[in-house]
């Protein structure tokens, strides 16, 4: 067997597509004669896994040129040392700025060799010792080189696992701590230089207090370092030292920002301890106490720094007692967000909606409010504070975990973006920046999933985390106020326009202007109704925010409220029954079907307070009240209107229970089917009563398809056959004419336009289809099926059962068709081939143009048609000998086939799982969109809502539902291929 490394290949095999890739590879000695040189393949494989292989290779070539004769040592080390290989290639493929550094000082590559991780304890000695005897520009130049070398080491450790997954993963918390510790070491080195240059260190004491991210040990790769100075002794000298330190650090490492000091940039750079205490006690504003939350002494006089903390820390934990404290913090967050350009608000990682500030402000507010009495919350790091808040019960554990996970993800993106050119940026790539998205995805460790490219996976993750942050921000940032409002009597509650704007901005509605108009319409005026709405809306806005479509939920709530404005109990029910409000919000924010039904069937609303009333009915008996109510009406139109009205109520009740997860799929399907049966029976009875005394025929309605199998969904038509039989003394012609009139009347009245879901009575499965008569006599059916029935008609009859009209006639009809659908001896080979041919034609021709066969619930691969045709074929072949197969139910048919040994248990389970999932998904589409559809949505809020209806928790990636659906139906399709086509 040949060595694959000696087979002719292309650099593209290793992700190298640049025009000079092969030239660079030959120059390194890793490529010759169209293939990797001996021992170079591991290097090239590592190169292919770097965030940008072409960029990494160019960096390698530049380092090679810079090293000259020293290249042989590095290339040998890269071949032999997997840690060096991963670290160096990860850095070169991620950062042009760090590549420039390694080219300028090429011998620094040795810093990345070896297996030891970053040792933060060495940061301060390394930097301070490097500048101990240096001054002015020489000190700055040396500090810059040594700082950048250590930063390169931190980045290499951070990125190495991207290139070599076997190397240790360094999490965000550790990386941010290392960067912060390096910044502290740089401040100490710069302070050493500053004191040396003033020559008067004995005349003052100076302590450097780190603020912001440096104080919390969560610094970025590129960031200003916020500080405050406290001094004693000669403050003039201390000020010169502090100023020099800022200049040295600024020119060598990073900008040092002292704007958080008392009075900001207008205030003294250095203040005494008493000066700080006096200012914070008398003049400090709320945001200044929020900033002090992260203060810690990091350089200079340790004792003075500790004394500073002892003075200011107690003041931090009294800030929440100030008047309007919480509104001021919330207003500050809104002002920050308002400064972000609207076109960038979704891409701004730091300040935008669902960005890092959403997490930080929410956490800090909770700390400042609850930390007054719980000292465990008096910590600086955001992720650690989240963990303590969750542990202490101040927020849900799951919320704390989700918030922390999303925060770490967004911070990691921020780190990778800043590493590219070592520039201070927080801007996520635009949706059409394919190259930027792909690089960022690879740098973050994301890979393609299924049909999603790396870029698409990154976009989905970014949006998911951003949406989750926004939702949790609102939940946590405003929840303390909502809990307080809940204790205030309804009459005292108000929701002003200003408060509504604030809440909408924080909740993240997609169309806040439209949402505001809805709120204003609901709360305008001084009526009792508007006051109750003003009390309800703060809670409802929060509840809608947890649904897949908050905007749609609020719009639907307005429509329902306006439609029921004169219903006296409506608002009282919402005000007094918390369960109704919560359930109603969940329904309106998920489904477009429910609000349309609710405005016409408000009597179902009180059931939301009573789970037993919502789901407690036997599905086989749901039609009984409908039949009884309709029987009381003599006028045909009124009887049918009553039937439609009661059907609407039952449809809403079943849909509500379904959406709230309170019922099973079987109960849903049986209930919907039996409601349809009751409507048909009631309409037929009313038509018979209206026809007068002369009744020349008995009429029966035979349910077909899903109606026959009690498997109807929300958007299913009623497939039926109409059969008649002349009474004594009447002719066949008279019977058919009478029965046809009844059938046409039922179809016309039930199918007339309405705001409710359509009531289409479909008789296309009758002999000769649409070309045949709507109604036949019993004997006409017998003659047709004996002489002319095709195999597809026999298949259609498998699910036939009598559902309405004359019961005796219906039973004799099913007895008559038994030999047709359960043929003695089963099907011959020709008939089996014909069924397979028809199925293949259906697969090829009936799938709508542009439909995705992997997500089409009816005709897609492994969907409803696949499963149902497979079971029906087994029934046609074997039901003559296996009585249990004589069932119109697909699920029961699967069970009977398994018990009879016609399906093995594993195959049966795959078919059952796919059928159940496709049926649920088809129902979910109708519930979410308010109109029937067989194609699952693959993006947007409709997908999120469908996934939620299917049981995927809020906040999870809805793509997981699509993956599960495709996985399940793919396995079922494999069974269909074996059982239907090959058996």
Secondary structure, 3 states (H helix, E strand, C coil): CCCHHHCCCCHHHHCCCCCCHHHHHHHHCCEECCEECCCCHHHHHHHHHCCCHHHHHHHHHHHHHHHHHHHHHHHHHHHHCHHHHHHHHHHHCCCHHHHHHHHHCHHHHHHHCCCCCCCCHHHHHHHHHHHCCCCHHHHHHHHHHHHHHHHHHHHHHHHHHHHCCCCCCCCHHHHHHHHHHHHHHHHHHHHHHHHHHHCCHHHEEEEEEECHHHHCCCCCCCCCEEEEEEEEECHHHHHHHHHHHHHHHHHHCCCEECCCCCCHHHCCCEECHHHHHHHHHHCCCHHHHHHHCCCEEEEECHHHHHHHHHHHHHHHCCHHHCCCHHHHHHHHHHHHHHCCCHHHCCCECCCCCCCHHHHHHHHHHHHHHHCCCCHHHCCCCHHHHHHHHHHCCCCCHHHHHHHHHHHHHHHHHHHHHHHHHCCCCCECCCCCCHHHHHHHHHHHCCCCECCECHHHHHHHHHHHHHHHHHHHHHHHHHHHHHHHHHCCCHHHCCCCHHHHHHHHHHHCCCCHHHHHHHHHHHHCCCCHHHHHHHHHHHHHHHHHHCCCCHHHHHHHHHHHHHHCCCCCHHHHHHHHCHHHHHHHHHHHCCCHHHHHHHCCCHHHHHHHHCHHHHHCCCHHHCCHHHHHHHHCCCCHHHHHHHHHHHHHHHHHHHHHHHHCCCCCHHHHHHHHHHHHHHHHHHHHHHHHHHCCCCCCEEEEEEECHHHHCCCCCCCCCEEEEEEEEECCCCCHHHHHHHHHHHHHHHHHHHHCCCCCCCCCEECCCCCCHHHCCCEEEHHHHHHHHHHCCCHHHHHHHCCCEEEEECHHHHHHHHHHHHHHHCCCCCCCHHHHHHHHHHHHHHHHHCCCCCCCCCCECCCCCCCHHHHHHHHHHHHHHHCCCCHHHCCCCHHHHHHHHHHCCCCCHHHHHHHHHHHHHHHHHHHHHHHHHCCCCCECCCCHHHHHHHHHHCCCCCCCCCHHHHHHHHHHHHHHHHHHHHHHHHC
